[in-house]
Amino acid sequence: MGRYAVKEKIARGGMAVVYRGEDERLHRPVCVKVFFGFGPHQQEYAVVLEHFVQEAFALSRLRHPATLRIYDFGYLDEETRSEPFFVTEYAEGGHLGQLVSKRGALPPQEVLRLLGPIVGALREAHEAGIVHRDLKPSNILLTSAGGELSAKLADFSIAKAHSDLPNRASETNAQAPLYSLSWAAPEQMSGGKMGPAVDVFALALLTAYLLTKKMVYPGEDVMALYTLRSEGPRFREESIRGLGLPSAAEALVLRACREDPNERPPSVEAFFGELEGAIGSPRSAAAGDDEPTDSLVLPSPKEPRAELGTEPSVTEPFRGSKRQPPRLRPVSPGNPAEPTEGPHGGPEGSVSKPRLPLSTLDAAEVVVGHRRMRVRLADDSPVELADAFGSRPARLRVTPQELGAGRIHLKGLNCFLRTLEGRPSSGLDVDRPRSLELLDPQSGARAQLRITMGARQDGSHELELGDTILVVPAALARWAVVLESGRDTLLLYRR
């Protein structure tokens, strides 16, 4: 087509050869997939050709960011419209099978992070009347985005289109058994009615593989795989039980791989929602795990600390004195310097809480009432809440969403976050003071996280900490929040 240069062959599939190429107009790497291996004299030629062309039109209809993007479509011989090819984005990170071969079984958090977008891509395809039917590790490609691997759903070459998709392929099994023996649902092999439950089945097998590096139907010998598949559900159930999955995940995979599609979870998103609970929450912990303590040990600071003393507007250097911080007396609501409203404008009762303004943020620690609080300038490095999960800290990335207010985005780096009314997630946006639960997918432990924020019209930040309101003046910080977990209290700020 006058613009795509082929550089090297990178894969060979059942109906195509895949090349790494370059778009010479836009100077970007691309992937070129060319129909190959079938001639017009072969019985299955028409069916396979239809499915190859259908894949291009399926990709063009789907918009989910986790679906491989298609750039172009054409024929090597335009005059006879034969030897079709199409051009897609190039996934430089290989595929999931290669990742597991290199790294071994993946941690539960990584499995959820990689599969979440794939489930979203499958959901969009199902809503468009397209069933993928070939979900397996080599069909989930990896790209590098922001320093992290991101998953892309690829290869719709044997997809089943139930909608009015242009160039929709006719049904296949009579002329060409288009399925992967290690990942196909029973109804694919028998020629039965196929719907989204086919992808639920394969997603369960894929999940088990990512968590254990073991396949339910292992091997590459076609005849041996046919023999295993002919043994029916009994072999499959025994194989799943032998993988060493966590008990909750094992029960979910067994149900998602039942012979009757109606007995599986009703959708890929329903399966994934249950998977989050099975491997991303305390319910997945091994029997006998202790409940986590909410007592956190503060590390001994190596930098100067400051204490808020009897004068609420002054921060004094802390020199290791053994004296106890003074008790803060309630301030009369009649004092105009101490308003009776709370830090967010709401009434707090007949007696207001003491307001303690900070005069500096240069100390590594301050003492507010009877609590020590670490002080840190917020940057891109992770935040650690010491001993949140026993001896393991909770690691978070805290990103300000708006410097003038307290809105933040929290991302769990070794844990999941959950609101009281929600389900575990790797990231959450928080725009008001609230409590969250931190979940350790490795041990099943949990800890409470309290987030405090509040901005006033004068630009200051009033942070309600128990019976005290800590005031961070606008001159010191444009953004401030407090994270509390057990005895660990951390003030984050941006200038």
Backbone hydrogen bonds, N-H to C=O, Kabsch-Sander energy under -0.5 kcal/mol:
donor,donor_aa,acceptor,acceptor_aa,energy
5,A,3,R,-0.5
5,A,22,E,-2.4
7,K,20,R,-3.0
8,E,20,R,-1.5
10,I,18,V,-2.8
11,A,18,V,-1.6
13,G,16,A,-2.9
17,V,34,V,-2.3
18,V,11,A,-2.7
19,Y,32,V,-2.8
20,R,8,E,-3.0
21,G,19,Y,-0.5
21,G,30,V,-3.0
22,E,5,A,-1.9
23,D,28,R,-2.9
24,E,3,R,-3.3
24,E,22,E,-0.9
27,H,23,D,-1.7
28,R,23,D,-1.0
30,V,21,G,-2.1
31,C,88,T,-2.6
32,V,19,Y,-2.6
33,K,31,C,-0.6
33,K,86,F,-2.7
34,V,17,V,-2.8
34,V,32,V,-0.6
35,F,84,P,-2.5
36,F,15,M,-2.2
42,Q,39,G,-2.0
45,Y,42,Q,-1.3
48,V,44,E,-2.5
49,L,45,Y,-2.7
50,E,46,A,-2.3
51,H,47,V,-2.0
52,F,48,V,-2.1
53,V,49,L,-2.3
54,Q,50,E,-2.6
55,E,51,H,-1.9
56,A,52,F,-1.1
57,F,53,V,-1.5
58,A,54,Q,-2.6
59,L,55,E,-2.6
60,S,56,A,-1.8
61,R,57,F,-1.0
61,R,58,A,-0.6
62,L,58,A,-1.2
67,T,64,H,-2.3
68,L,153,L,-2.6
71,Y,87,V,-3.6
72,D,87,V,-1.6
74,G,85,F,-2.5
76,L,83,E,-2.7
77,D,82,S,-1.7
78,E,76,L,-0.7
81,R,77,D,-1.1
82,S,77,D,-1.5
85,F,74,G,-2.6
86,F,33,K,-2.0
87,V,72,D,-2.5
88,T,31,C,-2.7
89,E,69,R,-2.2
90,Y,29,P,-0.6
91,A,89,E,-0.5
92,E,90,Y,-0.9
93,G,142,L,-2.6
94,G,91,A,-0.9
96,L,137,P,-1.2
96,L,140,I,-2.0
99,L,95,H,-1.9
100,V,96,L,-2.5
101,S,97,G,-2.1
102,K,98,Q,-1.8
103,R,99,L,-2.9
104,G,100,V,-2.7
106,L,210,L,-3.0
111,V,107,P,-2.2
112,L,108,P,-2.5
113,R,109,Q,-2.2
114,L,110,E,-2.4
115,L,111,V,-2.5
116,G,112,L,-2.1
118,I,114,L,-0.8
119,V,115,L,-2.6
120,G,116,G,-1.7
121,A,117,P,-2.2
122,L,118,I,-2.6
123,R,119,V,-2.5
124,E,120,G,-2.0
125,A,121,A,-2.1
126,H,122,L,-2.9
127,E,123,R,-2.3
128,A,124,E,-1.3
129,G,126,H,-1.6
130,I,125,A,-3.0
131,V,160,K,-2.8
136,K,134,D,-0.6
139,N,136,K,-1.7
140,I,137,P,-1.5
141,L,139,N,-0.6
141,L,152,K,-2.3
142,L,94,G,-2.6
143,T,150,S,-2.7
145,A,143,T,-0.6
145,A,148,E,-3.1
148,E,145,A,-1.6
150,S,143,T,-3.5
152,K,141,L,-2.6
153,L,66,A,-3.9
154,A,139,N,-2.5
159,A,156,F,-1.5
160,K,131,V,-2.6
161,A,159,A,-0.6
162,H,129,G,-4.2
162,H,160,K,-0.6
163,S,129,G,-0.7
165,L,163,S,-1.0
168,R,165,L,-1.1
175,Q,172,T,-1.6
176,A,172,T,-2.7
178,L,176,A,-1.7
179,Y,177,P,-1.3
181,L,179,Y,-0.6
183,W,180,S,-1.7
184,A,180,S,-2.1
188,Q,185,A,-1.2
189,M,185,A,-1.3
190,S,186,P,-1.7
191,G,187,E,-0.8
192,G,187,E,-1.9
198,V,195,G,-2.2
199,D,196,P,-0.7
200,V,196,P,-1.6
201,F,197,A,-2.2
202,A,198,V,-1.9
203,L,199,D,-2.4
204,A,200,V,-1.9
205,L,201,F,-1.9
206,L,202,A,-2.6
207,T,203,L,-2.4
208,A,204,A,-2.2
209,Y,205,L,-1.9
210,L,206,L,-2.5
211,L,207,T,-2.0
212,T,208,A,-1.3
213,K,209,Y,-3.2
225,L,221,D,-2.3
226,Y,222,V,-2.4
227,T,223,M,-1.9
228,L,224,A,-2.0
229,R,225,L,-2.6
230,S,226,Y,-1.8
231,E,227,T,-0.6
231,E,228,L,-1.1
232,G,229,R,-1.4
235,F,231,E,-0.6
236,R,232,G,-1.4
237,E,233,P,-2.8
238,E,234,R,-2.1
239,S,235,F,-2.7
240,I,236,R,-2.5
241,R,237,E,-2.2
242,G,238,E,-1.0
243,L,240,I,-1.5
250,E,246,P,-2.9
251,A,247,S,-2.2
252,L,248,A,-1.7
253,V,249,A,-2.6
254,L,250,E,-2.5
255,R,251,A,-1.9
256,A,252,L,-2.5
257,C,253,V,-1.1
258,R,255,R,-1.3
263,E,260,D,-2.0
264,R,261,P,-1.3
271,F,267,S,-2.1
272,F,268,V,-2.4
273,G,269,E,-2.4
274,E,270,A,-1.9
275,L,271,F,-2.2
276,E,272,F,-2.4
277,G,273,G,-1.3
278,A,274,E,-2.0
279,I,275,L,-2.6
280,G,276,E,-1.8
284,S,281,S,-2.1
285,A,282,P,-1.8
289,D,286,A,-1.7
296,L,294,D,-0.6
298,L,296,L,-0.6
305,R,318,F,-0.6
306,A,365,E,-4.1
307,E,316,E,-1.9
308,L,367,V,-1.9
309,G,307,E,-0.8
309,G,314,V,-0.7
314,V,311,E,-2.0
316,E,307,E,-1.7
316,E,314,V,-0.6
318,F,305,R,-2.9
319,R,317,P,-0.6
329,R,327,R,-0.6
331,V,352,S,-0.8
335,N,332,S,-1.7
338,E,335,N,-2.0
342,G,346,G,-4.7
345,G,342,G,-1.9
348,E,340,T,-1.3
352,S,331,V,-0.7
356,L,354,P,-0.5
356,L,469,I,-3.0
358,L,471,V,-2.8
364,A,304,P,-2.5
365,E,304,P,-0.6
366,V,373,M,-2.6
367,V,306,A,-0.7
368,V,366,V,-0.5
368,V,371,R,-2.8
369,G,367,V,-0.6
371,R,368,V,-2.2
373,M,366,V,-3.4
374,R,489,T,-2.7
375,V,364,A,-2.1
376,R,491,L,-2.6
378,A,493,Y,-2.8
383,V,396,L,-3.8
385,L,394,A,-2.4
386,A,384,E,-0.7
388,A,385,L,-1.4
389,F,392,R,-3.1
390,G,387,D,-0.9
391,S,389,F,-0.8
392,R,389,F,-1.4
394,A,385,L,-1.9
395,R,393,P,-0.5
396,L,383,V,-2.9
396,L,394,A,-0.5
397,R,411,K,-2.4
398,V,396,L,-0.5
399,T,397,R,-0.6
399,T,409,H,-2.6
401,Q,407,R,-2.8
402,E,407,R,-1.0
405,A,402,E,-1.3
408,I,430,V,-2.6
409,H,399,T,-2.5
410,L,428,L,-3.2
411,K,397,R,-2.0
412,G,426,S,-2.9
413,L,395,R,-2.5
414,N,395,R,-1.1
416,F,439,L,-2.7
417,L,425,S,-3.2
418,R,437,E,-1.7
422,G,419,T,-0.7
425,S,417,L,-2.4
428,L,410,L,-2.6
430,V,408,I,-2.9
434,R,451,I,-1.5
436,L,449,L,-3.3
437,E,418,R,-2.6
438,L,447,A,-3.6
439,L,416,F,-2.6
440,D,445,A,-3.0
444,G,440,D,-2.8
447,A,438,L,-1.9
449,L,436,L,-2.9
450,R,484,E,-3.0
451,I,434,R,-2.9
452,T,482,V,-2.5
456,R,460,S,-2.6
459,G,456,R,-2.1
461,H,472,V,-2.4
462,E,454,G,-1.7
463,L,461,H,-0.6
463,L,470,L,-3.3
464,E,462,E,-0.6
465,L,463,L,-0.7
465,L,468,T,-3.3
466,G,464,E,-0.6
468,T,465,L,-1.4
469,I,354,P,-3.0
470,L,463,L,-3.0
470,L,468,T,-0.6
471,V,356,L,-2.2
472,V,461,H,-3.1
472,V,470,L,-0.5
476,L,473,P,-1.5
477,A,473,P,-1.7
478,R,494,R,-2.3
479,W,494,R,-1.5
481,V,492,L,-2.1
482,V,452,T,-2.3
483,L,490,L,-2.7
484,E,450,R,-2.5
485,S,488,D,-2.7
488,D,485,S,-2.2
489,T,487,R,-0.6
490,L,483,L,-2.8
491,L,374,R,-3.2
492,L,481,V,-2.7
492,L,490,L,-0.6
493,Y,376,R,-1.5
494,R,479,W,-2.3
